[in-house]
Amino acid sequence: MVEKGSQVQWMNSRTKRTGQVVEINEKIIQINRNGVQVTRMGKPDNRVLKIKQDQGDMVLKLENEVEVLAEQLA
């Protein structure tokens, strides 16, 4: 299960990306990315995650789009 502070990974244009979850919401999260407002809608069974990528940018992903890195499961 994804929690605030979890390290996660996902595929983006054939590249594996990683980052840390900084916010979780069942309904909606919005961010401003490169001057564009980005909105993702979540559900109780597929929450929306605000993730700070290791490269520094913020992204929004749904829980089913990411996997928790193994060292976080221990």
C-alpha positions, 0 to 999 in steps of 0.5 A: 500500500502506498503511504505518504513518504513511500518511494515509488517507481513508474514507467514514463516514455519507456524510462523508469522514473522514481520519486517520493509520495508527498501527498495522497488524496481520494478526490483531487489534486492539482499542481502547476507544471510548466505554466499549465494546471494539471488535475488528477481525480482519484477514487477511494480504491485508486487514490491520486498521488503527488510525487516529488521525482528524484529529478525535482519535478512534481508529478501526479499519478494514480496508485495503479500507475506506480509500484512501491520500491521493495525496500519500503515494504520491509 
